[in-house]
Amino acid sequence: MTALATESFREQLLSRRYEPNVAAVNELCDALQGTKPGTQVPYVDPMHDVDECRIISLYSNIGTASPSGFITPGDDDAATRMLGVQWKLGLRPEFIMPWNVHPWHTAGEPNGKFTPDQISAGLKPLLKFLALVPRASVIVAHGTEANRLAGLLLKTEVPLLWRRGLKTYKVRSLSGRAFAGTPARQQQYLDEMHVVYADAMARTGLAKAAS
């Protein structure tokens, strides 16, 4: 029953991917997939909102695409960590939105370590994505590849960036070797991430949850 329930929930989410609050960004995902036949571009979960989004979580989508069909922070542990950070801060899903460094996944194959060209190929999609979330003014870049793409973004002379006073933060990836270590060390990584997202919330006028 659990597997059936999970599949049913996934189908429900997919059926909602063109709801008004996420339609524009998921139509962009379709367009990007169309430019590279044979690839999959995961969607943004309908719990997010293009009009309310203030903070973008930029993930290094190395590895296999989630079977859910949606952008995730990584494996199940990564998703749990990210949800924990958001819950502790009271950062509601409508105020944050995920995006992938290299939007495409090769169908049936895990993404390997991205080449500089693959990271650069993510710049134009990221700019198109930013144009769809007009109130977003912070990017939290998770992992080396996301940090590199954020660096490329800041080197562009697109007026959108300085009009919004866009700020980028660099943090660890939420899974893999980047998050390896003792429980104490992993808690340190989470604490550092908590500080960054708290600062991002303050910068964008979002109130933290009461302690």
ABEGO torsion letter per residue (X at the ends): XAAAAAAAAAAAAAAAAABAAAAAAAAAAAAAAAABBGBBBBBBBAABBAAABABBBBBBBBEBBBAAGBBBAEBAAAAAAAAAAAAAAGBBAAABBBBBABABBBBGBBBBBBBAAAAAAAAAAAAAAAAABAABABBBBBEAAAAAAAAAAAABABAAAAAAGBBBBBBBBABEAAABEBAAAAAAAAAAAAAAAAAAAAAAGBBBBBX
